[in-house]
Amino acid sequence: MAIQFEGHIFHLTTAHTLYQMGVDAFGILHHLWYGEKTDCSMCYLYDYPDVGFSGNPYDAGKLRTYSMDTLPLEYAAVGNGDYRVAAAAAVHADGSCALDLRYESYKIYDGKYAIPGLPAVYAEDAQAQTLEICLRDEYSGLRVILRYGVLEAVDVITRSVVFENGGSEAVTLKRAHSVCLALHDGAWDWMHFHGRHTMERQMERRALFHGIQQIESTRGTSSHQQNPALILCEQDCTETSGLCIGAALMYSGSFQAQIEVDQLGQARMVMGIHPEQFSWNLEVGERFYTPEVILSCSTQGLGRLSQQFHSVIRNHVCRGDYKLSARPILINNWEATYFDFNEEKILSIAKQASELDIDLMVLDDGWFGKRDDDCSGLGDWTVNEQKLKGGLGALVEKINALGMRFGLWFEPEMVSEDSDLYRAHPDWALRIPGRDPVRSRYQLVLDLSREEVREYLYESMSKLLRENHIEYVKWDMNRSICDWYSAALAPERQAELPHRYVLGLYELLERLTGEFPHVLFEGCSGGGGRFDAGMLYYCPQIWCSDDTDAHERTFIQYGTSFFYPVSTVGSHVSAVPNHQTGRMTAIGTRGTVAMAGSFGYELDLNLLSEEEKQTVAEQVKKYRELQPLIYDGAYFRLSDPYTDGMAAWAFVAEDQSRALVQGVIYRAASNTLRRRLRLRGLDAKAHYHINGGEQTYTGSALMAGGVLLPKIAGDDVAFELYIERV
């Protein structure tokens, strides 16, 4: 059994780890352990002194060593004498705001819980067990149900919380985080993934300090600036050894994660919906469900932790026809034409792509309404027949006749003020009465909390998908959200809007992806501004970044790899000079970097030389052959691009029979030894060839001694090694 309750101790066991909680004599649920298996109750580690200015519960009597302010609480709330960062806060009908959560009951059952209206990890009954622990505030009757999904084989434990108003009066939730995790000391590092538009998920590692450190987004999306995922690791943890714990929030809206090292040197982490933009009126008998956090723990370093997240996301988050299957190699016209195109230009690009054996032609922004720039047209999802003279259907038929599939770009959540939709329904946009709105990219945001808005978008998009042979949708979202106000919500419920928006987005995505399972939906938000596990539940790949520069992409894809599998990473070869940086990079390097993802092109193929076209044809053939290894193989980071002067990574087959090693050396140097690169994941006792050569090497030699990389001339030079067992 993955979950057991013995002697007031809950044991949650995965293949390699143990998560442990205990209920004490006062009904307080303590967190005891998350780490390697110990076959022992870990409560012996907790021995607390009488700490000045740390109060004691009334029912503890004269037991002054017992304080909520020092205990490792499993789920911490505001107002009960615990002054550290809290996971829950509520305001009661009388205006008070204390929550005293005591243990009431538990339930264990086979299978994995689901969350109404929210994405969640899923599993067959034989693959998971669920634990529900009910805590109750006696004063208000509010129940807090902690839910744990244990996927034993993949070393994953999920966390979600249900707030249930079992009292006689309404309660207003002010903070409803999904996880609270206690660590027995604060001598840890933490890793987070910051960035900006065109430079997302830059890994940063720092030692925890006394006080609060946090990551957050208040932008209405998970954001380019901070990804809703973090890692806590022991200070000697490396890629190959040491204890580390990862947490990824399955939520695409504003979020917060806080870590506090307290007065006794203990650490606590909380994560969930950002409280600054959250309030929820919970009527008698109603329930509120928090989004899910995926937790995983590795005792064998960061590389193993990443592989565990890759496994759970590919197998238990992504869904639909493209969950595990090969993805089409695509050509997107955006950087080739921007808004300046017509049917002839698109067909010209598609014809050349077809000759190079590319699978899919994607028509990006500008095909609809009055849309010659980004100042107008959003919301009017009707075909612009001045650009596409025969209509969309005729274009699709011509591209299909070339042997190619067809894909289409949408930005459903947005509206231009210069649009028929906005002129007809100005109240459908998020806009505060009496105030001028904040524009971003000359667009406003539609109120997806409203059913009529979602219905309009569903009808507009589904009509196009039904009437045309569209096999791919790029779902874009190109601004952060402010001006939070819905014309359909009462004043006292306006603070519910940011979460209601996300629920509306998920409802629309669920409806469309369910009705059109053959369509590959790719998520996008100016590239990687909404790259999170919540979106991956609906879109099995996400455009990784609007920065297509191969050099910078190595850093972006490095940070992305800590949580997200390669199959989810949209990555394209683009033109040079690069449109974002002006950098000149060889087409071979651009291809190597883009192959570490869902591969494609974003340029006008007609402008390439014959030699470059031949390279494209070779890249397409190679990627099609290697895609099963790239997607299904174990992923290894072989270098740190921030310190090693190169980016290197590998994909190793499950049976260790072959591996693909790729990388980019950033800068050439004179009079130096050749670089050595130590491989990982091979069979130590097996013998391997490299790139079909006659010489053989043992797996142990390639992992302990490494391989010699070629000498390079110039900067940003790619290398590739194909390792095959003899």
Residue pairs with C-beta under 8 A, 6 or more apart in sequence:
1 13
1 129
2 12
2 13
2 14
2 128
2 129
2 150
2 152
3 10
3 11
3 12
3 13
3 108
3 129
3 130
3 131
3 148
3 150
4 10
4 11
4 13
5 11
5 106
5 108
7 41
8 22
8 23
8 24
9 20
9 21
9 22
9 32
9 41
9 43
10 20
10 21
10 22
10 106
10 131
10 133
11 18
11 19
11 20
12 18
12 19
12 20
12 131
12 148
12 150
12 157
13 19
13 37
13 150
13 152
14 150
14 151
14 152
14 153
14 154
14 155
14 156
14 157
14 297
15 152
15 153
15 154
15 155
16 36
16 37
16 155
16 297
16 298
16 299
17 34
17 35
17 36
17 37
17 155
17 297
17 299
18 33
18 34
18 35
18 36
18 37
18 38
19 33
19 34
19 148
19 157
19 295
19 297
20 31
20 32
20 33
20 34
20 41
20 42
21 29
21 30
21 31
21 32
21 74
21 133
22 29
22 30
22 32
22 41
22 43
23 29
23 30
23 103
24 30
26 57
26 59
26 60
26 66
26 102
27 102
27 103
27 104
28 68
28 71
28 73
28 102
28 103
29 73
29 74
29 75
29 101
29 103
29 133
29 135
29 146
30 43
30 46
30 71
30 72
30 73
30 74
31 72
31 73
31 74
31 180
31 181
31 182
32 41
32 42
32 43
32 45
32 46
32 72
33 42
33 45
34 181
34 245
34 295
34 297
35 243
35 297
35 299
36 243
36 299
45 184
46 71
46 72
46 184
48 65
48 66
48 67
48 70
48 71
49 65
50 64
50 65
51 67
51 69
51 70
51 263
51 264
54 67
54 69
54 70
54 81
55 67
55 68
55 69
55 81
56 63
56 64
56 66
56 67
56 81
57 66
57 68
57 80
57 81
57 100
60 66
67 81
68 76
68 80
68 81
68 82
69 81
69 82
69 83
69 84
70 262
70 264
70 266
71 82
72 182
72 184
72 266
72 268
73 82
73 180
73 182
74 133
74 146
74 180
74 182
75 87
75 88
75 101
75 135
75 144
75 146
75 161
75 180
76 82
76 84
76 85
76 86
76 87
76 88
76 180
76 268
76 270
77 86
77 87
77 88
77 89
77 90
77 99
77 100
77 101
77 137
77 144
78 86
78 88
78 89
78 90
78 97
78 98
78 99
78 174
78 175
79 89
79 96
79 97
79 98
79 99
79 100
80 98
80 99
80 100
80 101
84 260
84 262
84 268
85 212
85 258
85 259
85 260
85 268
85 270
86 175
86 177
86 270
87 161
87 175
87 176
87 177
87 179
87 180
87 270
87 272
88 99
88 101
88 144
88 161
88 163
88 173
88 175
88 176
88 177
89 97
89 99
89 173
89 174
89 175
89 275
90 97
90 99
90 140
90 142
90 163
90 171
90 172
90 173
90 174
90 175
91 97
91 171
91 172
91 174
92 139
92 140
92 169
92 171
93 169
93 170
93 171
97 174
98 139
99 137
99 140
99 142
99 144
100 137
100 138
100 139
101 135
101 136
101 137
101 144
102 135
102 136
102 137
102 138
103 133
103 134
103 135
104 134
104 135
104 136
104 143
105 133
105 134
106 131
106 132
106 133
106 134
107 131
107 132
107 134
108 129
108 130
108 131
108 132
109 129
109 130
110 125
110 126
110 128
110 129
110 130
111 123
111 124
111 125
111 128
111 129
111 130
112 120
112 121
112 122
112 123
112 127
112 128
112 130
112 149
112 151
112 158
113 120
113 130
113 132
113 147
113 149
113 160
114 120
114 122
115 160
115 289
115 291
115 292
116 289
117 289
117 503
117 506
117 507
118 250
118 251
118 289
118 291
118 292
118 503
118 506
118 534
119 250
119 291
119 292
119 317
119 506
119 533
119 534
119 537
119 538
120 149
120 158
120 160
120 250
120 292
120 537
121 149
121 151
121 156
121 158
121 250
121 292
121 294
121 312
121 316
121 317
122 316
122 317
122 319
123 149
123 151
123 316
127 151
127 152
127 153
127 316
128 149
128 150
128 151
128 152
129 149
129 150
129 152
130 147
130 148
130 149
130 150
131 147
131 148
131 150
132 145
132 146
132 147
132 148
133 145
133 146
133 148
134 143
134 144
134 145
134 146
135 143
135 144
135 145
135 146
136 142
136 143
136 144
136 166
137 143
137 144
140 167
140 169
140 171
141 165
141 166
141 167
141 168
142 163
142 164
142 165
142 166
142 167
142 171
142 282
143 162
143 163
143 164
143 165
143 166
144 161
144 162
144 163
144 164
145 161
145 162
145 163
145 164
146 159
146 161
147 158
147 159
147 160
147 161
147 162
148 157
148 158
148 159
149 156
149 157
149 158
149 160
150 156
150 157
151 157
151 158
151 312
151 316
154 296
154 308
154 311
154 312
154 315
154 316
155 296
155 297
155 298
155 308
156 294
156 295
156 296
156 308
156 312
156 316
157 295
157 296
158 292
158 293
158 294
158 295
159 178
159 179
159 292
159 293
159 295
160 178
160 289
160 290
160 291
160 292
160 293
161 176
161 177
161 178
161 289
161 290
162 287
162 288
162 289
162 290
163 173
163 176
163 282
163 287
163 288
163 290
164 286
164 287
165 171
165 282
165 283
165 284
165 285
165 286
165 287
166 285
167 284
168 284
169 284
170 281
170 282
170 283
170 284
171 282
172 279
172 280
172 281
172 282
173 278
173 279
173 280
173 282
173 288
174 275
174 278
174 279
175 272
175 275
175 278
176 272
176 273
176 278
176 280
176 288
176 290
177 256
177 270
177 271
177 272
177 273
177 290
178 249
178 271
178 272
178 273
178 290
178 291
178 292
178 293
179 247
179 269
179 270
179 271
179 272
179 293
179 295
180 268
180 269
180 270
181 245
181 247
181 268
181 269
181 270
181 295
182 266
182 267
182 268
183 232
183 266
183 267
183 268
183 269
184 266
185 265
185 266
185 267
186 208
186 210
186 261
186 262
186 265
186 266
186 267
187 208
187 234
187 235
187 265
188 207
188 208
188 232
188 233
188 234
188 235
188 267
189 205
189 206
189 207
189 208
189 232
189 233
189 234
189 235
189 237
190 205
190 206
190 208
190 213
190 230
190 231
190 232
190 233
190 259
191 203
191 204
191 205
191 230
191 231
191 232
191 233
191 562
192 203
192 204
192 215
192 226
192 227
192 229
192 230
192 231
192 257
193 200
193 201
193 202
193 203
193 204
193 226
193 227
193 229
193 230
193 559
193 560
193 562
194 201
194 202
194 204
194 215
194 225
194 226
194 227
195 201
195 202
195 224
195 225
195 226
195 227
195 528
195 556
195 559
196 224
196 225
197 224
197 526
197 527
197 529
197 546
198 527
198 545
198 546
198 547
198 552
198 580
199 224
199 545
199 547
199 552
199 555
199 556
200 224
200 227
200 527
200 528
200 529
200 531
200 544
200 545
200 556
200 559
200 560
201 227
201 528
201 531
201 556
201 559
201 560
202 555
202 556
202 559
203 558
203 559
203 562
203 642
205 233
206 213
207 235
208 259
208 261
208 267
209 261
210 261
210 262
210 263
210 265
211 260
211 261
212 258
212 259
212 260
213 258
213 259
213 260
214 256
214 257
214 258
214 259
215 226
215 227
215 228
215 230
215 256
215 257
216 226
216 254
216 255
216 256
216 257
216 274
217 223
217 225
217 226
217 228
217 254
217 255
217 274
218 254
218 274
218 276
218 277
219 225
219 254
219 480
219 481
220 253
220 254
220 277
220 445
220 480
220 481
220 482
220 484
220 498
220 501
221 252
221 253
221 254
221 477
221 480
221 481
221 525
221 529
221 530
222 228
222 249
222 251
222 252
222 253
222 255
222 529
222 530
222 531
222 532
222 534
222 535
223 480
223 529
223 530
224 525
224 526
224 527
224 528
224 529
227 531
227 532
227 559
227 563
228 248
228 249
228 251
228 255
228 257
228 271
228 532
229 246
229 247
229 248
229 249
229 532
229 533
229 562
229 563
230 246
230 247
230 257
230 259
230 269
230 271
231 244
231 245
231 246
231 247
231 302
231 305
231 562
232 244
232 245
232 246
232 247
232 259
232 267
232 269
233 242
233 243
233 244
233 245
233 302
234 242
234 243
234 244
236 242
237 243
237 244
237 301
237 302
238 301
238 302
239 301
239 302
239 303
239 636
239 637
240 300
240 301
240 303
240 680
241 300
241 301
242 299
242 300
242 301
242 302
243 297
243 298
243 299
244 297
244 298
244 301
244 302
244 305
245 295
245 296
245 297
245 298
245 305
246 294
246 295
246 296
246 297
246 298
246 305
246 306
246 308
246 309
246 562
246 563
247 257
247 269
247 271
247 293
247 294
247 295
248 293
248 294
248 309
248 532
248 533
248 563
249 255
249 257
249 271
249 272
249 291
249 292
249 293
249 532
249 533
249 534
250 291
250 292
250 293
250 294
250 317
250 532
250 533
250 534
250 537
251 272
251 273
251 291
251 292
251 502
251 532
251 534
252 502
252 505
252 506
252 530
252 532
252 534
252 535
253 273
253 274
253 498
253 499
253 501
253 502
254 273
254 274
254 276
254 277
254 278
254 498
255 271
255 272
255 273
255 274
256 270
256 271
256 272
256 273
256 274
256 275
256 276
257 269
257 270
257 271
258 269
258 270
258 271
259 267
259 268
259 269
260 267
260 268
261 267
262 268
271 293
272 290
272 291
272 293
273 290
273 291
273 499
274 498
277 484
277 495
277 498
278 495
278 496
278 498
278 499
279 495
279 496
280 288
280 495
280 496
280 499
281 492
281 493
281 496
282 288
291 534
294 309
294 312
294 317
294 533
296 305
296 308
296 309
296 312
297 305
298 304
298 305
298 308
302 562
302 637
303 636
303 637
303 680
305 562
306 561
306 562
306 563
306 635
306 637
307 634
307 635
309 562
309 563
309 564
309 565
310 564
310 565
310 566
310 635
313 533
313 536
313 563
313 564
313 565
313 568
314 323
314 324
314 565
314 567
314 568
315 323
315 324
317 533
317 536
317 537
318 324
318 536
318 537
318 540
318 567
318 568
319 513
319 537
319 538
319 540
320 513
320 517
320 521
320 540
321 517
321 518
321 520
322 520
322 540
322 541
323 540
324 567
324 631
324 632
326 624
326 627
326 628
326 631
327 520
327 541
327 567
327 598
327 599
327 627
328 359
328 360
328 405
328 471
328 472
328 520
329 358
329 359
329 360
329 599
329 600
329 601
329 620
329 623
329 624
330 358
330 359
330 360
330 361
330 362
330 407
330 472
330 572
330 600
330 601
331 349
331 350
331 353
331 358
331 360
331 361
331 362
331 600
331 601
331 602
331 605
332 362
332 364
332 474
332 572
332 600
332 601
332 602
333 341
333 345
333 346
333 349
333 361
333 362
333 363
333 364
334 364
334 365
334 409
334 602
335 548
335 574
335 575
335 579
335 602
335 603
336 349
336 575
336 602
336 603
336 604
337 345
337 346
337 349
337 604
338 365
338 366
339 365
339 366
339 371
339 372
339 373
339 374
341 366
341 387
342 387
342 388
342 389
343 387
343 388
343 389
343 390
343 395
346 361
346 363
346 395
346 399
347 395
347 398
347 399
348 606
349 361
349 604
349 605
349 606
350 361
350 398
350 399
350 402
350 404
351 402
352 605
352 606
352 613
353 361
353 404
353 601
353 605
354 402
354 403
354 404
356 605
356 613
356 616
356 617
356 620
357 617
357 620
357 621
358 404
358 600
358 601
358 620
359 404
359 405
360 404
360 405
360 406
360 407
360 471
360 472
360 600
361 399
361 404
361 405
361 406
361 407
362 406
362 407
362 408
362 409
362 472
362 474
363 395
363 406
363 407
363 408
363 409
364 409
364 474
365 371
365 374
365 409
365 411
365 476
366 372
366 384
366 387
367 383
367 384
367 387
367 388
367 392
367 408
367 409
368 377
368 380
368 381
368 382
368 383
368 384
369 376
369 377
369 378
369 379
369 380
369 381
369 382
369 384
369 419
369 420
370 376
370 377
370 380
370 384
370 418
370 419
371 377
371 378
371 384
374 441
374 442
374 443
375 416
375 418
375 442
376 416
376 418
376 419
376 442
377 416
377 418
377 419
378 411
378 414
378 415
378 416
378 419
378 443
379 414
379 415
379 416
379 419
379 420
379 421
379 422
379 446
380 419
380 420
380 421
381 410
381 412
381 457
381 460
381 461
381 464
383 391
383 392
385 391
388 394
388 395
392 408
392 464
392 468
393 467
393 468
395 406
396 406
396 468
396 469
396 470
397 469
399 405
399 406
400 406
400 469
405 471
405 472
406 468
406 469
406 470
406 471
406 472
407 470
407 471
407 472
407 473
407 474
407 520
408 464
408 468
408 470
408 472
408 473
408 474
409 473
409 474
409 476
410 461
410 473
410 474
410 475
410 476
411 475
411 476
411 477
411 478
412 446
412 457
412 460
412 461
412 475
412 508
413 445
413 446
413 448
413 477
413 505
414 443
414 444
414 445
414 446
414 477
414 478
414 479
415 421
415 422
415 428
415 429
415 443
415 444
415 445
415 446
416 422
416 442
416 443
416 444
417 442
417 444
421 428
421 456
422 428
422 429
422 444
427 487
428 446
428 447
428 450
428 452
428 453
428 456
429 437
429 444
429 445
429 446
429 447
430 437
430 444
430 445
430 446
430 447
430 481
430 483
430 484
430 485
430 486
430 497
431 437
431 444
431 483
431 485
432 483
432 484
432 485
433 485
435 483
437 444
437 483
438 482
438 483
440 478
440 479
440 480
441 478
441 479
443 478
443 479
444 483
445 479
445 481
445 483
446 453
446 457
447 453
447 486
447 487
447 488
447 497
447 501
448 454
448 501
448 504
448 505
448 508
449 486
449 488
449 489
449 497
449 500
449 501
449 503
449 504
450 486
450 488
450 504
453 504
454 504
454 507
454 508
457 508
458 508
458 511
458 512
461 473
461 512
462 512
462 515
462 516
464 470
465 473
465 512
465 516
465 519
470 519
471 518
471 519
471 520
472 519
472 520
472 521
472 522
473 519
473 520
473 521
473 522
474 522
474 524
474 543
475 509
475 521
475 522
475 523
475 524
475 539
476 524
476 525
476 526
477 524
477 525
477 526
477 529
477 530
478 525
478 526
479 526
480 529
481 498
481 501
484 494
484 497
484 498
485 494
485 497
486 494
486 497
486 500
489 496
489 497
489 500
506 534
506 538
509 521
509 538
509 539
510 538
512 521
513 519
513 521
513 538
513 539
520 540
520 541
521 538
521 539
521 540
522 539
522 541
522 542
522 543
522 570
522 598
523 530
523 531
523 535
523 536
523 538
523 539
523 541
523 542
523 543
524 530
524 542
524 543
524 570
525 531
526 546
527 543
527 544
527 545
527 546
527 547
528 542
528 543
528 544
528 545
528 546
528 556
528 560
530 542
531 542
531 544
531 560
531 564
533 563
533 564
535 542
536 542
536 564
536 568
540 567
540 568
541 567
541 568
541 569
541 570
541 598
542 568
542 569
542 570
543 570
544 553
544 556
544 557
544 560
544 569
544 570
544 571
544 597
545 553
545 556
546 580
547 553
547 556
547 580
547 581
548 572
548 573
548 574
548 578
548 579
548 580
548 602
549 574
549 578
549 580
549 581
549 583
549 585
550 578
550 585
550 589
550 590
550 592
550 593
550 594
550 664
550 716
551 581
551 583
551 585
551 664
551 666
551 716
552 580
552 581
553 571
553 593
553 594
554 593
554 641
554 647
554 664
555 641
555 642
555 647
557 569
557 571
557 593
557 596
557 597
558 637
558 640
558 641
558 647
560 569
561 635
561 637
561 649
565 631
565 635
566 596
566 597
566 598
566 630
566 631
566 635
566 651
567 598
567 630
567 631
568 598
569 596
569 597
569 598
570 597
570 598
570 600
571 593
571 594
571 595
571 596
571 597
571 598
571 599
571 600
572 594
572 599
572 600
572 601
572 602
573 587
573 590
573 591
573 594
573 600
573 601
573 602
573 603
573 616
573 619
574 590
574 601
574 602
574 603
575 602
575 603
575 604
575 607
576 583
576 584
576 585
576 587
576 590
577 583
577 584
578 584
578 585
583 716
585 716
586 714
586 716
586 717
586 718
587 612
587 615
587 616
588 615
588 718
589 664
589 716
589 717
589 718
591 615
591 616
591 619
591 718
592 662
592 663
592 664
592 718
592 719
592 720
593 664
593 718
594 600
595 619
595 622
595 623
595 626
595 630
595 662
596 630
596 649
596 662
599 619
599 623
599 627
601 616
605 613
605 616
608 616
623 630
626 660
629 651
629 653
629 658
629 659
629 660
630 651
630 660
632 653
632 654
633 651
633 652
633 653
633 654
633 659
633 660
634 651
634 652
634 654
634 681
635 649
635 650
635 651
636 649
636 650
636 651
636 652
636 679
636 680
636 681
637 648
637 649
638 648
638 649
638 650
638 661
638 663
638 677
638 678
638 679
638 680
639 646
639 647
639 648
639 649
639 663
639 677
641 647
641 666
645 665
645 666
645 667
646 663
646 664
646 665
646 666
646 675
647 663
647 664
647 666
648 661
648 662
648 663
648 664
648 677
649 661
649 662
649 663
650 659
650 660
650 661
650 662
650 679
650 680
650 681
651 659
651 660
652 658
652 659
652 680
652 681
652 682
653 659
656 681
656 682
656 683
656 686
656 699
656 725
657 724
657 725
658 722
658 723
658 724
658 725
659 679
659 681
659 682
659 722
659 723
660 720
660 721
660 722
660 723
661 677
661 679
661 707
661 719
661 720
661 721
661 722
661 723
662 718
662 719
662 720
662 721
663 677
663 709
663 718
663 719
663 720
664 716
664 717
664 718
664 719
665 675
665 709
665 712
665 716
665 717
665 719
666 715
666 716
667 715
668 712
668 713
668 714
668 715
668 717
674 708
674 709
674 710
674 711
675 708
675 709
676 705
676 706
676 707
676 708
676 709
677 706
677 707
677 709
678 702
678 703
678 704
678 705
678 706
679 702
679 703
679 706
679 707
679 723
680 703
682 688
682 699
682 702
682 703
682 723
683 699
683 725
684 698
684 699
684 700
684 703
685 698
685 699
685 700
686 698
686 699
686 725
686 726
687 696
687 697
687 698
687 699
687 725
687 726
688 696
688 697
688 698
688 699
688 702
688 723
688 724
688 725
688 726
689 695
689 696
689 723
689 724
689 726
690 697
690 707
690 721
690 722
690 723
691 721
691 722
692 722
692 724
696 726
697 707
702 723
707 721
709 719
710 719
712 719
